[in-house]
Amino acid sequence: MTGVWQAASVTLQCGLTLPQVRLVYQTYGELAPRRDNVILYPTSYGAHHTDLDWLIAPAGILDPTRWFIIIPNMLGNGLSSAPSNGELPGLAEQGYYFTHWDNVTLQERLLREVWGIERLALVYGWSMGAQQAYHWGALYPERVERIVALCGTAKTTPHNQVFLLSLRAALTADPTWDGQTFHGIPERGFCAFARIYASWAVSQAFYRAEVYRQLGYESLADYLERGWERNYRRRDPRDLLAMIDTWLHCDVGQNPLYQGDYRRALQAIQAKTLVMPATTDLYFPVADCAAEAALIPGAVCRPIPSLWGHRAGNPWQHPPDAAFIRQAVRDWLAA
């Protein structure tokens, strides 16, 4: 079921007060009478819930016959409040941006006000969804039983920032950008943006093996155009920038609760945490994810062995990675 939740007069972490904020969400399965079967599955960069719910099925990674699964669309993604729907009056150039503090505190209100949910059996997230999962564990440590964080970190590293800044530079170098917004479709910007993204999102070994040909693409150029550029052209470039700004500002300790103490925020997580980086991820290398896992009490780091790089954490095109994640998640939920 698709739903819309609204809140009035919301002050964002950046200091801007919005007259109204809207979260669009999708639910799967049935809420148990005791409200103890809830899985929260936040969205990732550029994704709507319809891009991510492929893994929700009785034989899938998340089973809706057992769990009540909620996908809240991230602020800035174009379904929930975003620049493209007029619900954010400016971009970072004006000093306005969404953070995961904003995402998670609003999600907490959504769960409590719509369903009376006080406790989560699992927060499952990939990429920016994993960032939100860590924030849930740190901001509400007594209310999250388990976390599965795939291919994401609780704080954006300097190397990751370079990638994000290159995406931002590619889009805003387009002549349709006036320093504050776009006037028209950034044709050159989309082209450059997609090729930067494709160079990071899968591994060098993926390209050496020409795995894209197994997916039905005739050539590397065909893969870049149909597999990447067309995908991001579905999104408003202003929303893509808004989500980049959220990613750039990701730091689980940089909020009113932890006052910049990143280590203390991770150490406060009480959830049973499974960290699942991909062995070839260029955004969130195993070493970065394992270092964070070492700060979370009792966390387990279990890398996904895959050539698919970052996309191993959302393997809708690669059944072996999906099977690996499905077994790991079901074992974690059963433990």
N, C-alpha and C positions, 0 to 999 in steps of 0.2 A: 504494500500500500504506500502510495506517495502522499506526503503531507507537507504542510507549510506552517512553521511556527514563527511568530513575530514578537519582538520585544521593543518597547518604546524607550526613548531617551537613554541610549547606551553610550557610555563613555569608553572609547577604545584606549588601549594601553599607551598609544602615542599622544593621547590628550584630546583628540577630537571627539566631540559628542554628536552622535547621529540621532536624528529624531526617531528613526525606526531602523531596526535590523531584522533581516529575514533569513531563516535557515530552511532550506528545502531538504527533506529527508525521505528515505525509502526504508520500509520494514519488510522482513521476511520471517515466516513462521509465526508462532503464537506465544504470547507472554504467559508464563506459568503463573498460577494463582499466587505463589509466594514471591514472584518477581525475581527468581534466582537463576534464570537461564538466559541472561542478557549478554550478548556480544556486541560491542561497539566497533565499527569498521570505518574509520575516517578516510576521506578521499586523499588522493595524491595530486602531484602537479599536473595541471591541465585536464584532470579527469572529472567527469560527472559520474554519478552512481551507476549509470547504465554502462559505463566503460569497465567497471570493476566487479559487477555482480556475477560474472561468468563462473566464479568459484563457489557460488552458493547453490548447493544441490545436495540431495540425499547421499550421493556418492562423491560429492565434491570436498573441497577443503573445509568449508563451513556447512554444517548440516542443518537446514531449517526445520527438519522434523524433530530435532532435539533442542535447538536453540532459537531464541528470539533475537534476530540480527537487525541492527539499525545502522544504516549508512547515512551520516549527516554530511551534506555537501559543504566543503570548506568555504569560508568567506573568500570572496574574490574570484570564485570559479565560474561565475556567470549564471548559475542557478540560485545560489544563496546571494546575499548582498554583494555587489560588485560594481566596478566602474561602468560596465556595459549596460547595467539596468538602472543607472542613475542613482544608486543608493550609496555611493561614495563620491563626495563632491570634488575630490582631487586625487592626485597620485603622489608619489614620494617627492616629486619636484616641489610640491606645496607642503611637504612635511607630514603627509598622511599615509598610513599604512596599517595593514592588519598584522597581528602577531598570533602565535599559537596560544598565548594567554587569552586573547580574544576568542579564538576558536573554541578552546576547551572550556572556558568558563561559561560561554553561551551554550555549548553542548550539555554541560551539567544542568543548566536551567531547563533546557529542552527535556531531558530525561525525567527530571523531577516534576516539572509542571504538567507534562502531557501524560506520563504513565506512573508517576510516583516511584520511580526507580532510584534507589539509594546506593545500590551496589552492583558492580559489573563482574560477571564471571570471567570475562576476557576483553581486553582491548587488542585488536588485531590490526596492524597497519604496515603498509609498504611505502618506502620512500618518505614523502611528507606525511603520510599516514603514520609511519613509525615515529616520526618526530612528535606527532600529537599523542601517540601512545605513551611515550616517555613523559610528556607533560602531564597526562592523566595520572600516571603513577606517582609523580612528584607532587602535584597539586592536591591530589585526593588519595593519599597513601593508604588510608584505612578502607577505602571503598572500591579498590581494584584488586581482584583476586589473582589474575594472571595477565601477563603481557606477552604477545608475540610480535617482535619488532623485526621486520624484514628490510634489509638494505637501506638503513637510515641511521642517523646519529641524533643525539639529543642536543648537539650544538654544531652549527655549521663551521667547518674547518676553513682555514685560510685558502687551502688549495681548492676546496669546493666553491668558495667565494669567487675565485678567479673564473671558474666555469660560469657561474651565474652572471657575473659582470660582463663576460663576453656575450652571453645571450642578450642581456639588456643593451649592450652597445650595438649589437647587430640589428635589433629592432629599431632603436632610436637613431641609427645612422640613415635610415630611410628618409627620403625627401618629404614624405607626408607627415613627418614628426616636426612639430613647431616648438619643442621644448617643454610642452605641457600636455599635449594630446596629439592624436593622429587625425589628419584630414584626408580621408580616403584609405584605401587598402595598401599597406606597406609591402608591395610586391617584392622588392629587393630585400627588404628586411626579413620577410618570411623565408625567402630562399636561403639567406645566410644563417638565420636562426636554426632552421631545420638541419642544416648540414653540420653546424656546431654540435647540436644535440645528438645527432646520429654518430658523431665521432667519439662521444663519451659513453653512450648508453649501452653499447655492447662491446665485447672485447676485441683485441687485435686478432686473437685466435678465431673468433667468429668470422671476421672478414677474410682471414687467410683461407679458411675452409669454405668460403663462399656459401655459408649457410643460407643466405637470403635466396639463393636459387632454389633450395628445397621448399621455400615458402611460396614459390610461384612467380618470383621476380626474374625478368629476363637478363638483367644486368645490374651492376652497382648503381648506375644512374637511375634505372627504373626503381630500385629499392629506395633510394634517397628521395625521389620525387613522390612515388605513390605510398611508400611505407612511412615517410616522415613528414614531408612538406604538406601533403594533403591533410594529414591528421591534425597538424597545428593550425592550418587554415580554417578549421572548424571553430576555432576560438577567437574571440575578440582580442586584438593585440593589447588593449588596455588591461584586460583581465590577466593576460600572460605576464605583463609587467607587475601587476598587483601581487600575483602569486610568487614571482621572483623576489619581491620585496619581503614577503612573509618568510620565505626560505632564507634569505640573507640575514634576517633578524632572529633566526631560530637559536635560542639559547635557553635551556631548561632552568637555568639559574637566574636569568635576567628578568625578574618580575618582583612585584611587591612582597611576595612571600620569602624569597631567598636572597634578595638584594644583591644579585650578581655572584652569589656563591654557587658555582656550577657543581663542584664536587659535593657540597652538602645536599644539593637538590637530588643528585643521583643516589647518594647514600640514604636518602629518606624514603626511597621506593621500597615498599613492603611486598609488592606483588611478586609472585613467582614469575621470573622474567626469562624468556627464551629469546636470545639475540641470534638472528639468522642473516648474516651478511652473505654475499655471493663471492666465491673465490676470485672472480675476475672483475668485480665491480670497480670502476674507476672513480665514481662519485664518493662512495662510502667503503673504502678498502677494509679488509678483514682486520688489519692492525688497529684502525681507528675504532671499529665496532667492538673489538675485543678489549681495548683499553677502557671503554665505557662500561662494558659488562663487568670488568674487574672492580668497578666502583659501586656496583649495585649488589647489595647483600644477596648471596645465593644465586645470582644469575648464571645461566649456562649459555655459552657461545657455541653455536653449531652451524658452521658454514655450509652453504649450498654449493656442491661441486658442479660447476657449469661453465660452458663457454659463453653463455648469454649475458655476461656482465650484469649490469644493474637490472636488466629485464628478467633475470632469473627469479626475482622476487615477485613478479607478476606474470607467470609463465602461461598465458592463455594460448600461445602458439607452440608450447614445448611440453608435451605430456610427461616426460621423465622428471623435469623439475617440479611440475605440479604434483606428481606422485610422491616425491621426496618431501615436499612441504606438507602435503596432506597427512602423511604418516607422522611427521614430527608434531604437527598441531594436534592430531587426535591423541597421540601419546601424552602430550602436555596437558590436554584437557582431562584425560583419564587419570593422571597422576594424583 
